[in-house]
Amino acid sequence: VNTSSGAGLLGSVGQGNYAAAKAGIVALTLVAAEELRGYGVQVNAVAPAARTRMTERTFAETMAPPAAAGAFDAMAPDNVSPLVVWLGSAASAGVTGRVFEAEAGRITVMEGWRPGPTADKAARWTPAEAGETASRLLTKSEPPGGVYGAR
């Protein structure tokens, strides 16, 4: 079970180097899952969002403070560990090449990059044709997800 970050899945303003490194973990997860599938090895990744010593200082203004005793603490790292335990158990048999985001009481299966609208000329494009085609394809595609820290 590899550890990525929401920054590696969606990007994070001001953290280009960190986002790129965590995106690399996702790519490693996808490739290793396929390469090791024949050996029965499962490879998955979790992108946790939780309060740690690092995030407490970095995101002090935007992260919820610890909850009162007995209340649900949405940013407690303990909220992520049940998913990690399940992924490491026999109960997750057959689950491989998947990336999960885990935060508070929420688990999300990330669906990542997949081909969208396509045009094939079967020949080289001119720059003008490439631009017109790309513009047309963009009108048919889903907009990218929001980047953490973007306005």
N, C-alpha and C positions, 0 to 999 in steps of 0.2 A: 504494500500500500504506500504509494508515493504521496508527498505533501506538496501541493501547489498553493495557489492563492487566488482570490478574486481578481487581483491585479494581473495575474497571468492569464486569466480567462477573458477579462474585459478591458484590461489596461488600467492605468492609474496615473493621473496627472501628477507630474513632478517625480515620478518613480519609474522612468523608462528602463533603467538598468534592472531594477527589481522585477518589473513586469516581464521583461524579456527573459530573465532567468527562470521565472516561474512558468512562463509559457513553454520554455524548453523542457520543463518537467512533464508538462502535459504531452508534448510530442514524444518524449522518451517513453511515457506510459503507453501511448497508442502503439508505438513501434514494438516495444518489448512484449506487449500483450499478443501481438500477432506472431512475433518470432518465437515466443515460448509456448504458444497455444498447444502445439504438437506434443509438448512434454508434460502437459497438464498443469502448467504454471499459470496462475491468474495474476494479472497486473492491473491495478486500478489506482486512481488518485482521488484525494480529498482536498478540496479548497476550503479550509476552515475560516470562519470569522469568529474571533473570540478575543477576550481581554487577556493580554499577557503583559509582562513588564515592559516590553517594547511598545506594544500598541497603546498602553495606558498613557505613555508620554507623547507618542506621535499623534494620537487621535483624541487627546484629552478633551478637546472642545466639542467633538461630534459623537463620541462613544458614550453610551449610557453608563453611569456609575454603577458600582456593585449594588445589587438589590438588598433591601432590608432582610434581616435574618428570617428565614422561613418562606420568603417570597421567591418566585421564579426569577432567577438571574439570567436574562436573555444572553448576556455576553460571557457567561462562564465557560471555560474550556471543557468542562464536564459535559456540555451539551453535544460536543463533537465526538467524543470517545465511543458512544454506543455504535455509531456507524462504522468506525474503524474496527471495533471488535467484531461486528457482523462480517465485514469484508474479510477479516482474517480467519473466519470460522468456516466449518464445513457447510453451514447453512447457506453460504453464498456461492455454492458450487455452480460453475458455468458463467459466473459474472466476471467478465474480463474486458479490458479496453474501455472502461467507463470512467467518467470523471463526475464527481459529486461535489456540490457546494453544500456546506453544513453551517448553519448559523441559528442560534437560539433554538426554537422548536421546529425548524424548517430544514428539510432535506430536498435538494434539487438535483435532478439528473441533468447535467449540461449536455447540450446537443451539438455544440461546436460547429466547426467549419464543414460545410457540405456544398457541393456545386449548386449554383443557382441558375438563373437564366443564361443561356449560351447561344452564341451564333458561330457558325462554321462556314467560312467562305471557300474552304478547300484550296486556298491560294493565299499569297501574301496580301495583307491589307496596306493601303496607303495610309499615311497619318490621318488624313481627313476621314477616310472610311472607318478607320479604327475609332476615331473620336465620335463619329455619328453612331456607330454601332454600340460602343460602350455607353453613350448617353441613352440610347434606346433601351438597352438592357437594364440600366439603372432604374428606369421607370417601372420595370417589371419586378424588381428585386425588393426584398425586405431591407429596411434601413438597418445599419449596424446598431448593436446594443449600446447603451450609455456607458461611458468610461467613468470609473470612480473619480470623483473630484471635478468632473466637468460641470459646467453650468447649463 
